[in-house]
C-alpha cells in the first residue's frame, strides 16, 4: 500500500469548503471532487486526509492531503490524471510518496493563512473574488500594534464559532501586516486554528484599523465568555490557506 501526499491549489469560491458534514452535509466540496477522481483513477474509494479543513468560500495556495492506494501508476501519471479530470478551479501542484505513518492532519505542526484587503478608493473589478474591500481607510500601524496582543498562547473560544472542541487554546506565532499601496495583507501563523478563528481575528484588526474599536478591547474579548456582536467572521473570499507545515 502506497501513501500519496498531494499539494493542492484551489479557488474555494463555488465550494462548500473542504468538507461539509452533519446537518449541512454537501457533496459540493473540494474533498469530494478529489475523492471522485481517486476512485475513477484507481477503481477503489480511498479515504482522503487534509492538513486544514478550509471553510466555505476560502481558497488555498498550498493545501496538503494524503491518501493510500495500491495503484502502480507512476507519480507523474497520478498528478497528470488529477489535473486532466479535476475542474479548472482545483489543481495538484506537487505530488510525492511518503512513509506509511504520514497523516496530513495529525502530523501538521503549524499553519499559515493570508487575508487580502483592498483599501483603495474603489473595489477592484478583477480582484473582487479574491479580496475583501474596506471602504474605511485602515491604519496599518494601529493594526500592527493590536496584533501584538494576540501573539502567544491564548484561549481563542471567543474568536471562533466552534461548537465543541477538546481545547480552544491555540498559539499564534506571528501576525504580519503588509501595506502595499491599495492592498493590505494579513499573514497569520499559528500551531492551529479554530473554526472561523482566522477570519474573526481579521475582523477585530480591521475594526481597530478603521478607528471603530480600541486596541485595549482585545484583552477584554479574550477573557470574555461570549464574543461581542460585532465580532463576526470576515468575508471568506479574502482568505487563503498559504501553507501547512510539518517537521
C-alpha positions in Angstrom: 0.0 0.0 0.0 1.4 3.4 -1.0 0.8 6.7 0.8 0.5 9.6 -1.6 0.8 13.2 -0.5 -0.7 16.0 -2.6 -0.1 19.7 -2.5 -3.3 21.3 -3.8 -4.2 24.8 -5.0 -7.9 25.8 -5.3 -10.4 28.6 -5.7 -12.9 27.9 -3.0 -15.5 30.4 -4.3 -18.0 27.9 -5.5 -17.5 25.1 -3.0 -18.9 24.4 0.5 -15.5 24.2 2.0 -13.0 21.3 2.1 -15.6 19.1 3.8 -19.2 19.6 4.8 -20.6 17.1 7.3 -23.5 16.9 9.7 -26.6 19.0 9.2 -25.2 20.9 6.3 -23.7 17.9 4.6 -22.8 18.6 0.9 -21.1 16.8 -1.9 -20.0 20.1 -3.4 -16.7 20.2 -1.6 -13.0 20.1 -2.5 -12.6 16.8 -0.8 -15.4 15.2 -2.8 -14.1 16.4 -6.1 -10.7 14.9 -5.3 -12.2 11.6 -4.0 -14.2 11.2 -7.2 -11.0 11.4 -9.2 -9.2 8.9 -6.9 -11.9 6.3 -7.3 -12.1 6.9 -11.1 -8.3 6.5 -11.4 -7.8 3.5 -9.1 -11.1 1.7 -9.3 -11.4 1.9 -5.5 -12.6 4.6 -3.0 -9.9 5.9 -0.7 -10.1 8.0 2.5 -8.6 11.4 2.0 -7.0 13.3 4.9 -6.2 17.1 4.8 -3.9 19.4 6.6 -6.6 22.1 7.2 -10.4 22.0 6.7 -10.9 25.3 4.9 -14.3 26.9 5.3 -17.0 27.7 2.7 -15.6 30.1 0.1 -12.0 30.0 1.4 -9.1 29.5 -1.1 -5.8 27.6 -0.8 -2.4 28.2 -2.4 -1.0 25.0 -0.8 -3.4 22.7 0.9 -1.9 19.3 1.9 -3.7 16.0 1.6 -2.8 12.3 1.5 -4.5 9.0 0.6 -3.4 5.4 0.4 -3.7 3.3 -2.7 -2.5 0.0 -4.3 -2.2 1.7 -7.7 1.0 1.1 -9.6 0.7 4.3 -11.6 3.9 6.5 -11.5 3.7 9.7 -9.5 3.7 11.9 -12.6 0.9 9.8 -14.1 -1.2 10.3 -10.9 -0.6 14.0 -11.0 -1.4 14.3 -14.7 -4.6 12.3 -14.2 -5.8 14.6 -11.4 -5.1 17.7 -13.4 -6.8 16.3 -16.5 -10.1 15.5 -14.8 -10.3 18.0 -12.0 -12.4 21.1 -12.6 -10.2 24.1 -13.6 -10.5 25.7 -10.2 -8.7 22.9 -8.4 -5.1 21.8 -9.3 -2.4 19.5 -8.0 0.8 21.5 -7.6 3.0 18.7 -6.3 2.9 15.0 -5.5 5.2 12.7 -3.6 5.2 9.2 -2.0 5.6 9.5 1.8 6.1 7.0 4.7 3.1 4.9 5.7 2.7 6.7 9.0 2.4 10.2 7.5 -1.0 11.8 8.1 -1.8 15.3 6.7 -3.8 16.3 9.7 -2.2 14.5 12.7 1.4 15.4 11.7 0.7 19.0 10.9 2.8 21.3 13.2 1.6 24.7 12.2 -0.5 26.6 9.5 -0.3 29.9 7.7 -3.2 31.9 6.4 -3.2 35.1 4.2 -6.1 37.6 4.2 -6.1 40.2 1.4 -7.9 43.5 1.9 -8.5 46.1 -0.9 -8.1 49.5 0.7 -8.2 51.9 -2.3 -10.9 54.3 -3.3 -13.0 51.6 -5.0 -13.1 47.8 -5.1 -11.1 46.1 -7.9 -13.4 44.7 -10.6 -11.0 41.9 -11.4 -9.8 41.0 -7.8 -13.2 41.2 -6.1 -13.4 37.4 -5.8 -10.1 37.2 -4.1 -10.0 40.1 -1.6 -12.3 42.0 0.7 -12.8 45.7 0.1 -12.7 48.1 3.1 -14.3 51.4 2.3 -12.9 52.7 5.6 -9.2 53.7 5.3 -7.3 51.3 7.5 -4.3 52.4 9.7 -1.8 49.5 9.4 0.3 50.9 12.3 -2.7 50.5 14.7 -3.4 47.1 13.3 0.2 46.0 13.9 0.0 47.3 17.5 -3.2 45.5 18.1 -1.9 42.2 16.6 0.8 42.0 19.3 -1.9 41.4 21.9 -2.9 38.2 20.1 0.6 36.7 19.8 1.3 33.7 22.1 -0.9 31.1 23.8 -4.5 32.2 24.5 -7.9 30.7 24.8 -9.5 31.8 21.5 -13.0 30.5 22.2 -14.4 34.0 21.7 -12.6 34.3 18.3 -14.3 31.2 17.0 -17.7 29.8 16.1 -16.7 26.3 17.2 -19.4 24.4 19.0 -17.5 21.5 20.5 -13.7 21.2 20.9 -11.4 19.4 23.4 -9.4 22.6 23.8 -9.8 26.2 22.5 -6.3 27.2 23.5 -4.1 27.9 20.5 -0.7 29.5 20.0 -0.2 32.3 17.5 3.5 32.5 16.4 3.3 35.7 14.3 0.9 38.1 12.6 2.4 40.1 9.7 0.6 43.1 8.3 1.9 44.3 4.9 0.8 47.5 3.3 1.2 47.5 -0.4 -0.3 50.7 -1.9 -4.0 49.9 -2.2 -3.8 46.4 -0.7 -3.3 45.3 2.9 -2.2 41.7 3.6 -2.5 40.0 7.0 -0.4 36.8 7.4 -1.3 34.6 10.4 0.9 31.8 11.6 -0.3 29.5 14.4 0.0 26.0 15.6 -3.6 25.5 14.7 -6.8 27.5 14.1 -10.3 27.0 15.4 -13.4 27.3 13.1 -13.5 30.8 11.7 -10.7 31.9 14.1 -8.5 33.5 11.3 -11.4 35.5 9.9 -12.6 36.7 13.3 -9.0 37.9 14.1 -9.1 39.8 10.8 -12.4 41.4 11.8 -11.1 42.8 15.1 -7.9 44.1 13.4 -9.9 45.8 10.7 -12.2 47.4 13.3 -9.2 48.8 15.1 -7.6 49.9 11.9 -10.7 51.8 10.9 -10.8 53.5 14.3 -14.1 51.9 15.4 -12.6 49.9 18.2 -9.6 50.3 20.5 -6.6 48.0 20.9 -7.4 47.5 24.6 -10.6 45.7 23.7 -8.7 42.6 22.5 -7.8 41.5 26.1 -11.4 42.0 27.1 -12.6 39.8 24.3 -10.0 37.1 25.1 -11.1 37.0 28.7 -14.8 37.1 27.9 -17.1 34.0 27.8 -19.1 35.4 24.8 -17.9 37.2 21.7 -19.3 40.7 21.2 -22.0 41.1 18.5 -19.7 42.9 16.1 -17.1 40.1 16.1 -18.3 38.0 13.1 -16.1 36.2 10.6 -14.6 38.5 7.9 -15.8 37.7 4.3 -14.3 34.4 3.1 -13.2 35.4 -0.4 -10.1 37.3 1.1 -8.8 34.2 3.0 -6.2 31.8 1.6 -4.5 28.8 3.2 -0.8 29.6 2.5 0.9 26.5 3.9 0.6 23.6 6.2 3.9 22.9 7.9 5.4 19.6 9.0 8.6 18.6 10.7 
